[in-house]
Amino acid sequence: MDSCPRLTAAHFTRSVMAVPPLARTAAGAIDAAENTKLIRHLEQGGVSLLLYGGNANVYHLGPDEYEPLLAMLAAAAGPQTLVVPSAGPTYGLMMEQAKVVRRHRFQTVMVLPQQGITTSAGVATGIRRFVEAAGVPSLLYIKHDGYIEPADAARLCRDGLVSAIKYATVRQDPAHDPYLRDLVSLIDPTTIISGIGEQPAIVHLRDFGLGGFTTGCGCVAPRLSQAMLAAIRRHDWAEAERLRRVFEPLENLRNSISPIRVLHEAVAAADIAATGPLQPLLDNVEEAHRPAIAAAARALLAADGAHAR
């Protein structure tokens, strides 16, 4: 990562934001070689935005691993790739990590959301203090109702403390979302990205004007995810919907079993990178689930290859 341009809304028009798993060796150490394989797979598929957060299980990262993770990501990413690491989710941890962020060249860092034992004003103050300590703006991650109110988020944006917002609150019907409607009335929607993969992305970008979307399954099929983004950009809703459906089998497994654990297994099953063991407090998927995950991952990778041809 020779250059680190600031994250802007323009990035979201060019690339989906992939949210990769973090590969580890059999002994549990961060595996630079296998993580680099996955990053190259994404870059070769046209993806130039990488976010290391939930799928990388940064929630449970040990303090002694944080600086090695940032150093590895900086070394592995190509010169045109913008990498966003994460910090938190607890206040004390994110403030310690802010000291590490200052020693690196990342231009924004996502603050992982802490569920419970929070107030909206408290979250806003915590993010403000993290940004001041880290010296870079935060990517604000909204994952649950009650975490931060739209007005508090808007104040952080107005004060230049937030580079973008990842909106990932799951709704039964993504088109009916009063919170998101309030958010886009206060904040430029092109600086907000849909944070739940391909499935709600059409609705979020078409009906709410969001700037882009994150992808987990795009770690298997980056070309298809990029093609879906391009179809949305040109308002080809039929093609966007066709591509969305290609991701459904693997996404359905993620939703029914575990989004993080299934993606971790899928990347390995598709022979993209050996992801190894998940760090506690998570564990790898049960043996009974592996054949279905492997079949869905390989079918998705094959579809991605066919699209490239």
N, C-alpha and C positions, 0 to 999 in steps of 0.2 A: 504494500500500500504506500506508494511513493508520494501521492498527493491525497489530501483529505478535504475535498470541497464541502462547504456547508450544505446541509440538507435543506432543500427548498421544494416547493410544490412542483417545480419543473422536473425533478427527479421522478416523481410519481407518474408523470405522463410517459416516461421512457421505459420504466422498469417496474415490475411487481417487486414487492419487498419480501424476499424469501426469509423464512424463519427456520433455520436448519437445526437438526439435533447436533449434539456434541459427541464426537467419537472418542472412545477411551480404549486403552489397551486392556488385555485380559486381566492385568493386575490393577486396573482402575485409574491409571494415569491418563491425562489428556494426551491424545495421540495426534501429534502434529501432521504426520504423513497422511493418515486417513482423513483428517479434517481438510487437508489441502486437496485431496482427491474430490471430496464433496464440493468444495468451493470451485474447483476447476469445472466440474460437471455443470454447476449453476452458471458460471461465467460463459462456458461454451454454448449454453442454451439461451444466452442473451440477457441474463439477470445481472444487474449491477448494484443492487441494494440488498444487503444482508443484515438481518437483525438476530442477535443472539440473546434470547430471552427464555420464555417458557419451554420451548421444545429442546433447548440446550440444558434445561434443568438448572439454570443459574440460580433459581430460588434456593437450592441446597448446596451451592458451591462453597467449598471451604475457603476461609480467608487467605490461606497460603497459596491457593490456586488462582486467585483473582489476577494478580499481575502476570503470571505465566500465560493465562488465557488471553489477556489483552495483547501481550507480546506476540503470541502465536498468531492471533487474528491479523495483527498488523503486518506480520511477515508473510502470511499465506495469501492474502487478498491481492488481486491484480491492481495495477495502477489506476484503472477506471472504476474500480469497485469501491463503493462507500459502505463501510461497516459500522453498525451501531451496536455496541455492547450494552448490557443492562447492569443496573445496580439495585440493591435492596433485597427483599422487600421491607425489612425493618429499618426504622430510622437510624439506629445506632450503626447498623451494618453499612447503610448507604453513605453515611458521613465518613466512615473509615475508608470506604471504596473511593470516595471523592478525592482523597489524597493520592490514590494510585492513578486515577483518571488524569490528574494534573501532570503526571509524568509522561503521559502519552499524547498522541496527536489526533485522537478521535474528536470529531466536531460536534457530536451530540451523543447523549447516553440516555437510554430508556430507564425510567424508574419503575420497577416492578410493583404492581399494586398489592398492598397489604389488605386482606379482607378481615373486617372486624377490628375492634379496638381502635377505631379511627373516627374522626369527624372531618367534614369537608374543609373547614377552615384550618384544621390541623394538618391535613394532607397538603393544602396549598402552602402553608408555612414550611413544612418539611421539604417540599420540592424547591421552594425559594432558597432555603438554606443550602440544599444540596448543590444547586446551580452556582450559588456564590462560592461554595467551597471547591467545586470541581472546575470552575472557570469555563464551562460550556453549557449551552441550553439543554433542557431535557426533552426527550420524546415522552409525552404524557400518555400513559396507558390507562384507559378507562375500560374496566372489565365487569364491574358490578354496579348496580344502582346503589346510591348512598355513599359511594366512594368520594366523589367530588361533584359539587353542583355546577351546572353550566356557567353561572355567573363567576364563580371562583376560577374556573378554567379560563374564562375569557380575560379575567384580570391578569393571570399569569402570561397569557399570550400578548396582551397589550404592553406588558412590562418587558417583553423580549426574553422571557425566561423559558419559553417553550418553542421548539423548532417545528413540531408537528404533533398531532394527536393520533394515537392508535385506538380506534373505537371497536370494542370486541364484546359488548354486552349482547348475549344471545336472546333473541325474541322468538316466540312461536311464529309470528308473522313479521319479518323484518321491515315490511312496508308500513306497519303500524308501530311507531316508535316515538312517542311524545318527547322523551328525553333527547333523542337525536335531533328531532325537529327544533327543540329549543337550542341545542348546541349550535346547529348550523345558522340559526338566526342571530347568534352573537359572535361567531367566529367564522372566518373565511373557510367555506367547506372544502376548498381545494387543498387546504393544509391538514385536513383530516383524512385518514385512510381507514378503509374497512378492514377490520382486524380478525376476521373469522374465515379466511380462505375464500375459495371460489364460490361457495354455495350462496351466500347473500350478496356477493359483490355486484351483480347486475342491478339489483334493487338499490343498493347503497349508492352506486355511482349514477345511475339513471334518475332515481327519484329524489335523492338528497344532495346530489352534486358533489359527492366526496371525491377526493383527488386521486385515489388509487386503492390498491388492496394488498394485503399480506397473503402469503401462501405457505402452507406446510407441504402439501402434496406436490407443489411445484418443485420441491427438492428432488422428486423423482422425475417429474415431467416439466422442466423449465420452459421448453419451447412452446408447449401447449398453454401454459399459464401466460406466457408473453403474448401468444396469439389471441387468447381471450381478452387480455388487456387491450390489444390493438383493435379487436372487433368492437369492444365497448367504446373506444375512442372515436371510431368512425360511425357509431350508432347502428352497427349491424347486429341488432339484438338477436336475430335468429341464429347467426353464427356463434355469438357469445353463448347463447343457451345450449347449442349443440356441444360446444367445448366444455361448458360447465358440467354437462351430464357425463362426460368422459371421466371426470374426477369423482363421480358419485360413489362407485363401489368402494374405493379406498377410504373416502371421507365417511361413508356409512360405518365402516369398521372402526374408524377413529372415534366416531360419536358413540358407538355402542360399547366399546371396550375402554379406550383411553386415548385421547388425541396425542399425547406426548409419547406414550409407550408404543403405540402402533406405528407412528412415523419413525421412531428409532429403529424398530424392527424392519419396516418397509425399505428403508435406505440400504440396510444390510442385505435383505432378501433379494433386492434387485441388483446386487453386486456393484453398487455405486461406491460404497465405502463400508468397511467393517466398523460398525458403531460400537461394538463391545458391550460391557455391562452398564446399566443405568446406575447412577449414583443414588444411594439412599437419600431421602426417604421414599424413593420410587424403586421399582424392580422391573425387570424385563417381562414381556408378556408370557403367559402360560403356553406350554407346548401345544395345547389343544387349539390355540388361535393361530399358530404360525402358518399352517398350510393355506388358510384363507387369505391371510395377509400377504404371503408370498405370491399367491396367484394374482391378487389384485395389483400388487406392486409391479410385477413383471408385465402384466397386461398394460398398465399405464405407461411403463417405460417403453414398451413396444409401440404404443400409439404415439409416443413422443418421437421415437425414431422414424416412424412412418411419416409424421408431419414434416420432419426435417428433409425427407426425400421429396 
